[in-house]
Amino acid sequence: MLAVHVNIQVKPDCVERFIEATKENAKNSLKEAGIARFDLIQRQDDPTCFMLVEVYRDAEAPVRHKETAHYARWRDTVESMMAVPRSSIKYTTVFPANESSWRSA
């Protein structure tokens, strides 16, 4: 299992539009066979800062995800909302160790 944390900071006047666009992307992403989790979280002390917590079933799943129409729509929609370029860090899941241990959203 591969976990990806995507750090995003949006412009203050774009917070609500970003949330709506990202929720739509997350809902569609969860329908993909290669995605186990797709969470949108917002910092409490700075509401312009978000993290996407994406858990993929295999290393190829992120590539397939980026080929979907809903990802392209999200990417194009939120690009102008970014205060700084988004960044990501990849992790290997340690616990739970396997897919059957992950609870659904």
C-alpha positions, 0 to 999 in steps of 0.5 A: 500500500502506498500513502501520498500526502499532498500539501496544498495552500490556497488563496484565502478567497478560494477556500470554499470553491477549493473544498467543493471541487476537491470533495467532488474529486475525492468522491470520484476517486474513491470509485477507482479500483486502485484507491483505498482512501482519499481524504481531504483535511484542513488545518485548524490554525490556517484554513487556507492549508489542506492535505490530501491523504491518498492511499493506493493499493499498488504503485501504478494506481496513482498513475491511473488516477492522474489519467482520469477525467475527474482528476484532470477536471480537478487539476484544471479547476483548482490550479488558479486557486493555489497560493503556492505550488502543491507538494507531495510526499510518498509513504509506505503504509506500516499499520495497518499492514494490508488492505483488509485492515483499512476501514472504509470512509 
